[in-house]
């Protein structure tokens, strides 16, 4: 049932992007991730292609699966996070492929779905509550992004990311206090890769001195690859908590 919903949502994203002809506000603002707009079937070839990294990460999450039957990061959470990454990829592909206003909204919604999941994961012990909170929170976020517009949507995304980071740091500190063996390898890797990707995002803006619109090399594409890798590493972090919990006999 979950994947039926995901497929339907992905179809809605692409259908809305193709059927709504309103161009993205980034065109008038001159800030469309540097790459020149082709005007053909795919507007930004490199950025569209590299967006597939989020889809690959989502499929990899589902393929790896949870650490064990009793693991806190359950099969439900694994499937929902994998679906979230697919939504992220669908939004990014739709935006860079069409560069329409609707696709820009879908791109922001897909990006916002990651911190939304991270927050509800850390604040929900039961899977049923997590799914309910996730869907409600995602719906509210989508409405907020629609009301503020894509130009201001990045501020909503920034607040969500900041809240997710705070929730994750608090969880790590609490677990370290309870178990000195609790590792920080994966969180450090996530921060390092994501930080490098964020640097590539800034280098890939239209205003960057390194922006080369006609080049096949696009810094924004590097951002896609780094972000997808960091998000998969985040899953491995959550999954490693499961392994240590099961091995120590704690439910």
N, C-alpha and C positions, 0 to 999 in steps of 0.2 A: 504493500500500500504506500509506503514511504517513497519508493522509487517511481511509482505511478505519479505521485504528486510532483516529484522532481522533474520528470519528463514533461509533465503538463506545464510546469512553471518555466522550464527552458523554452518550450514551444511558444509560450506567451511572450517571453522576452524577445525572441527573434521575430515573432509575428508583429509585435508592437513596433520594433525597430524598423522593420521593412515597410509597414503600412503607414506609419506616420512620417510624413516628408519633412517635418520641421527640422532644420539643421541645428546642430548643437551650438549653444552659446559660446563655446570655446573658439569657434571660427571667428566671430565678431571680435572676441577678446584677444585673438591672436595667441592662444595658449592651448594648442591641441597636441601636446606631447611631441613636438618638433617635426615628426615625420610628415612629409608632403602628402596631401590628399590626392589620391590617384584619380578618383572620379569614375572608376570602373566598378566591377563587381565587388571588390574589396578596397576600401578607401586607404587603409594603412596596412600594407602587406606584412612588414616585419612585426609591428606591434600586435597585429591580429594573430600571426603564427605563434609568437612567443606566449600569447595568452593561453594556448593549449597546455602550458606547463601546469596551470591550476587544475585543469581537467585530469592530467596525468597524476598529479598529487592526490586528487580525490579518489581516483581509481586505485592508487597505491595504498591509501589508507584502508579502503574496503578489503583489498587483497591481503594485507598484513593482518588485519583484524585485531580484536582485543587480546590481552595477555593471557587470560584464562577465564573459565566459566564464572568464578567468584570475583573477578577483578572489578574494582570500582568504576573504571572506565569501560563500561559494558559494551555489548554488541550494539545496543540501541544508540549509545553515544558515538560509537565508531561509525555506524551507518549514517547518523545525522551529521557528523562532522564531514564525512566523505561527500555527502549530498551538498553541504554548505560550500565546500571547495568547488564542486561542479557548478553551483550557482554563481560563485565568484568568477569562474572561467567563462561561463555563458555570458555574463554581463560585460566582461572585458572584451570578449570576442565580438559581441554585438556592437559595442561602442566603437572600437577601432575599425570594425568592418563597415559600419554605416555612418558613424559620426553624426547621429541624430540626437535630438534633445531627449527623446524617450530612452534611447540606448544609454545616454549619459546618466539618466536616473537609474536604469537597471545596473549600470556599472558601479555606481555609488552604493546601491542596495546590496549588490554582491560583495563589495568590499566591506560594508558595514556588518554583513552577516557573520564575519569572522569574529570580531570583538563581541558581538551579541552572544554568539555561542560560548565564547570563553567566559563571559560574565555569568551566564546562566549555568554553565558547567560547575563553576566554583561556588555557586549559591544554591544549588539544587542537589539534594541527596538522592531523591527518588527519580527514576527515569520518567515516570508519568508527569511529574511536576516540571521536569526539565523540558520535555517536549512541549507542554502547554505554554510555559513561560517563553520558550524560544519563539514559537509561532506568534504569540501575542506581541512580544517585543519586536519581532521582525516586521509585523504589520504596522505597528506604531512608528517604527523607524522609517518604513517606506512612505507612510503618510507625511511624516515630518520632512523628509527629503523632497517630496513633491511640493509641499507648501513653501519651503524656503528656496526651492529652485536649485539647479545643478551648480550655479555659480557659488552659492553659499553652502552647498551640501558638504563640502570638505570640512567645514567647522563642526558639523554634526558628527562626521566620521572621526575627527580629531578627539572630540569629547569621549566617544565610545572607546577608541583605542586607549586613551589615557585611563579610563575607568577599568578596562580589561587588564592593563599593565599593573595598576595598583592592586587589583584583586589577585593577580597571579603572584606578585611579590609578597603580599600578605600570606598567601597560602604556602609559599616556599619557606618563609621565615617561621611560620607556625610548625611546619613539618620538620624543619631543622631543629627547632627547640625540642620536639618530641623524639626525634631519632637523629643522632649525630652522624649516622651512616648515610643519611639522605643526600643524594648527589645533586650537584649543580652543573653537571657537564652539559646536558641538553639545553637548559635555560641559557647558559653562556653561549652555546653554539647558535641558538635562535637569535639572541641579541646581536651577535657578531655578524651573522649573515644578513639579518634584517637591516642592521645599520649600514652595511655596505650597499645593500639594495636601495636604501633610502637616499644614499649619496648619488647613486646612479639615477634615481628619479629626479633629483635636482639638476643633474647634468643634462637630463633629457628634456628640460623645459625649453620652450621656444626662445626664451630670453637668455639661455645659456650660451656662452661663447663657443662651446663645443657642439652646439646644435648644427647638424648637417642634414637638412630636410630630404635631400635626394639620395642619401647614402643608405645602403642596406643595413649598415651598422647603426642601431638606435639604442641610446642609453636607456630609454624607457623600456625597451625590450629586455635589457639586462635586469632592470627592476622587476619585471614579471618573473624571470627565471629565479632571481634571488629570493623574492617574496614567496614563491611557490615552494622552494627548498626550505625556507625558514618555517613555513606553515606545516610542512611534513615533519620537520624536526620537532615542532611543538607537539604534534601528535605522538611522536616517539617519547617525548618527555612525559606526557600524560600516561602513556602506556607503560613506561618504566616504573612509574609510581605504583601501578597495578602489580607488577612483578615483585617489587620489594614488599608490598603489602601482603601478597599471597604467601611469599616465602617466609615471612615473619609470623604468619598465623593470624593476622588481623583481618577482620572482615571489611 
